[in-house]
Amino acid sequence: MDIFANHAHVFPDDVRADGSIDSLLALMDRCGIARAVCFAPHRHRVADLGYAEPNAWLAEAIADEPRLVGFACINPTSDDAVDRLEQACEFGLSGCKLHPATDRYDVLDERAMDFYAAAEELGVLLDFHVGPHWYRIAHYHPLKFDEIAWAHPKLGMVLEHLGGLPFYHDVLAVLGNNLPLGTPGHLYGGITSILNRDLQKLWFLGIERVAEAIFILGEDMPIYGLDFPYNPVELVLEELALLRTLELSDDGLAKLFGGNLQRAIATHPARSGESAPGH
């Protein structure tokens, strides 16, 4: 089975060598991963290092690498957020990573809501960090994502880490509230960095809760993610082995290991060159 994995953070070689594109490809080779989605770095982390527009850097860096699919990384409350999103579509990027804790914004900020409307119109899949990450939880509590989902019913969203241990049931509630029974929906749960108790204490759920979430929400929900470069080869191999023990149908296992991710991107293809509302 070919694996199409989500959630790889990549960096220019001179910023973080162990997070470079070559390092990601090496991990993929060792773990038997055919393709992967990779995220551009946060602009505030690399702008002073010579990368004023990291989304452009990523698009150029992977232009000749068919195994990698690029996602932008944007703070949706920045003044140029929608312009950057439109530009990312023109670059050929297929989605966008959002990290409210790292970028320190409220997910229901009016500017963020305008950004989600633009993403919905442009057909951009949004991948959100969800769960504790050393910032005011009131600004990105998982239940807030229900408001986004209801306001934007065609917006593709991946809720990563299933909220982690503290918010697992909240994310189940949000996903379940927006996933039509027996019908693929527009929300997905990221099965990312939640399977190792020693290394992922705040996010650890364990294989039993992953099985429970899929039982409750169905096989069209989960998307496996690497969390490269934070998870080394040995951990990725351990995760893959654990996930293969799930009592899923052959089709369900294929969906977990890339089918749902492929569908999410295909259902919400970024439409290059089109304008968002009001722009």
C-alpha positions in Angstrom: 0.0 0.0 0.0 1.4 3.4 -1.0 1.3 5.8 1.9 0.5 9.5 1.3 1.3 11.2 4.7 0.3 14.6 5.9 2.1 17.1 8.2 5.7 17.6 7.5 7.3 20.9 8.5 10.2 21.7 6.2 12.9 24.4 6.3 15.7 25.7 4.1 18.9 23.8 4.6 20.6 26.8 6.3 17.7 27.3 8.7 17.3 23.7 10.0 19.3 20.9 8.3 17.4 18.1 10.0 14.2 19.6 8.7 15.3 20.0 5.1 13.5 18.7 2.1 16.3 16.1 1.5 16.0 15.0 5.1 12.2 14.5 4.7 12.8 12.5 1.5 15.3 10.3 3.4 12.8 9.7 6.2 10.1 8.8 3.6 12.4 6.3 1.9 13.3 4.6 5.2 9.6 4.4 6.3 8.1 3.3 3.0 6.2 6.6 2.4 5.4 7.3 -1.2 4.2 10.9 -0.9 3.9 13.6 1.7 2.4 17.0 2.3 4.9 19.5 3.5 4.3 22.9 5.2 6.2 26.1 4.6 7.9 27.7 7.7 6.2 30.4 9.6 7.2 33.7 8.1 8.1 35.3 11.4 10.7 32.6 12.0 12.6 32.8 8.7 12.0 36.4 7.4 15.1 37.7 9.1 17.1 34.8 7.7 16.6 35.8 4.1 13.2 34.2 3.4 10.7 37.0 3.2 8.1 34.8 1.6 8.5 31.2 2.8 5.5 30.1 0.7 7.4 31.1 -2.4 10.5 29.4 -1.2 8.6 26.1 -0.7 6.9 26.2 -4.0 10.2 26.7 -5.8 12.0 24.1 -3.6 9.6 21.3 -4.4 8.7 22.2 -8.0 10.6 19.3 -9.4 9.8 16.8 -6.6 6.6 14.9 -7.5 6.6 13.1 -4.2 5.9 16.3 -2.2 2.7 18.4 -2.1 3.1 21.9 -0.7 1.0 23.8 1.8 1.4 27.4 2.6 1.7 28.7 6.2 -0.1 31.9 7.0 -1.2 33.9 10.0 -4.8 34.6 9.0 -5.0 37.8 11.1 -2.0 39.5 9.3 -2.9 42.4 7.1 -1.8 40.7 3.9 -3.2 37.2 4.8 -5.7 36.9 2.0 -3.3 38.3 -0.6 -0.7 35.7 0.5 -3.3 33.0 0.3 -4.2 34.0 -3.3 -0.5 34.1 -4.1 0.0 30.7 -2.6 -2.7 29.3 -5.0 -0.8 30.9 -7.9 2.3 29.2 -6.7 0.5 25.9 -6.9 0.3 25.1 -3.2 -2.6 22.9 -2.3 -3.5 23.9 1.2 -2.5 26.0 4.2 -1.2 25.3 7.7 -2.6 27.4 10.5 -1.1 27.4 14.0 -3.1 29.8 16.3 -0.9 29.2 19.3 2.4 29.8 17.6 1.0 32.9 15.7 -1.0 34.0 18.8 -4.4 34.9 17.5 -8.0 34.1 18.3 -9.4 31.6 15.7 -12.7 33.6 15.7 -11.1 36.9 15.1 -13.0 38.8 12.4 -9.9 39.0 10.2 -9.4 35.2 10.6 -13.1 34.6 9.6 -12.5 36.7 6.5 -9.5 34.5 5.7 -11.6 31.3 6.1 -14.2 32.8 3.7 -11.5 33.4 1.2 -10.1 29.9 1.7 -13.6 28.4 1.2 -14.0 30.4 -2.0 -10.6 29.5 -3.3 -10.9 25.8 -2.4 -8.0 25.8 -0.1 -7.8 23.0 2.5 -6.8 24.3 6.0 -4.8 22.3 8.4 -5.1 23.6 12.0 -3.0 22.8 15.0 -5.6 21.9 17.7 -4.6 21.3 21.3 -2.5 22.9 24.1 0.6 24.7 22.8 1.7 27.3 25.4 -0.7 30.1 24.5 -4.0 31.3 25.8 -6.4 28.3 25.3 -9.4 30.6 25.3 -8.2 31.8 21.9 -8.1 28.4 20.2 -10.3 26.1 22.3 -11.3 23.3 20.1 -15.0 24.0 20.4 -14.4 27.3 18.5 -13.8 25.2 15.4 -17.5 24.3 15.4 -18.3 27.9 14.8 -15.9 28.0 11.8 -17.3 24.8 10.4 -20.9 26.0 10.6 -20.0 29.4 9.1 -18.1 27.8 6.2 -19.8 24.5 5.4 -17.7 23.9 2.3 -14.3 24.7 3.9 -12.1 21.7 4.2 -10.5 21.5 7.6 -8.1 19.1 9.3 -8.1 19.3 13.1 -4.7 18.0 14.1 -3.8 15.8 17.0 -7.5 15.2 17.6 -7.1 18.0 20.2 -4.6 16.0 22.3 -5.5 14.3 25.5 -7.0 17.4 27.2 -9.4 18.1 24.3 -10.0 14.7 22.7 -13.7 14.6 23.5 -14.2 18.2 22.4 -12.7 17.5 19.0 -14.8 14.3 18.7 -17.9 16.5 19.4 -16.9 19.1 16.7 -16.0 16.4 14.1 -19.2 14.4 14.9 -21.3 17.5 14.8 -20.1 18.3 11.3 -19.7 14.8 9.7 -22.9 13.5 8.1 -23.5 9.9 9.2 -22.3 7.6 6.5 -21.3 10.5 4.2 -17.8 12.0 3.7 -17.7 15.5 5.2 -15.5 18.5 5.0 -13.8 18.0 8.4 -11.0 15.5 9.2 -9.0 14.4 12.2 -5.2 14.5 12.1 -3.7 11.3 13.5 -0.4 13.1 14.3 2.0 12.8 17.3 -0.6 11.1 19.6 0.8 7.6 19.9 4.0 7.8 22.0 3.3 8.3 25.8 6.9 9.2 26.7 7.5 11.8 24.0 4.0 13.3 23.4 2.6 13.7 26.9 0.2 16.5 26.3 -1.0 15.0 23.0 -0.8 11.3 23.7 -4.0 9.4 23.1 -2.9 5.9 22.3 -4.1 3.4 19.8 -7.2 2.6 21.7 -8.6 6.1 21.5 -7.7 6.3 17.8 -9.7 3.1 17.3 -12.5 4.6 19.3 -12.5 7.9 17.3 -12.6 6.0 14.0 -15.4 3.7 15.3 -17.5 6.7 16.3 -16.7 9.0 13.3 -16.1 6.5 10.5 -13.2 5.6 8.2 -13.6 8.8 6.1 -12.3 10.9 9.1 -8.7 10.1 9.9 -5.6 11.5 8.1 -2.2 10.2 9.2 0.5 12.8 9.7 4.3 12.6 10.3 5.0 15.8 12.3 8.4 15.8 10.6 11.1 16.8 11.7 9.9 16.5 15.3 9.3 12.7 15.1 12.4 10.7 14.1 12.4 7.7 11.8 12.2 5.2 14.6 9.0 6.9 16.0 7.4 7.0 12.6 8.0 3.3 12.1 6.5 2.6 15.5 3.4 4.7 14.7 2.9 3.0 11.3 3.2 -0.4 13.0 0.6 0.5 15.7 -1.8 1.9 13.1 -1.6 -1.2 11.1 -3.0 -3.1 14.1 -6.3 -1.2 13.9 -9.3 -3.3 13.0 -10.2 -1.4 9.8 -11.3 -2.6 6.4 -8.7 -2.6 3.7 -10.3 0.4 2.3 -10.3 2.1 5.7 -6.6 1.5 6.2 -6.0 2.9 2.7 -8.1 6.0 3.7 -6.1 6.5 6.9 -2.8 6.3 5.0 -3.6 8.8 2.3 -6.9 8.2 0.7 -8.7 10.7 2.9 -5.9 13.2 2.4 -6.0 12.8 -1.3 -9.8 13.2 -1.2 -9.6 16.3 1.0 -7.1 18.0 -1.5 -9.1 16.9 -4.5 -12.4 18.0 -3.0 -10.9 21.4 -2.2 -8.5 22.1 -5.0 -6.9 25.5 -4.7 -8.0 27.4 -7.8 -5.0 29.2 -9.1 -5.6 32.7 -10.4 -9.1 33.2 -9.0 -9.8 36.1 -6.6 -11.3 35.8 -3.1 -14.4 37.8 -2.2 -13.7 41.4 -2.0 -10.2 41.2 -3.6 
